[in-house]
């Protein structure tokens, strides 16, 4: 026998009730169930993409982690951007998004395009400029994102470029 599914509007913990007259328990003392239809769209945005927070300081009180999903419309490209000090892990749920960055480890900088599909992962190191693209004219691309910072840091850029190393 299993517990019923959490129902929207019942709060974070529908099966745990605070006693009347008692203060509510702090966010960080209980598990949180974030329903797919309750994601927070009030996040940092980049042109061509829609980001939705599931796990963040605002939604669940996380201190070191942000997780959510991003939707890239058909035939769309994001703006060039980076995520500051945050490490970013990306899991492709649907579609075939492409991730573009400049590799300047050789003699000449070279634009690199990583073509992905459902089930693939991408790692984006801190401060690495990149952009996401969805070349498919008929299918939205959806990815799940996890970041090592509490909130979604997005620094929009005028172009893909390698920022100078710290201390230079």
Secondary structure, 3 states (H helix, E strand, C coil): CCCCCCCCCCCCCCCCCCCCCCCCCCHHHCCCCCCHHHCECCCCCCCCEEEEEEECHHHHCCCCCEEEEEEECCCEECCCEECCCCCEEEEEEECCCEEEEEECCCCCCEEEEEECCCCCEEEECCCCCEEEEECCCCCCEEEEEEECCCCCCCEECCCCCCCCCCCC
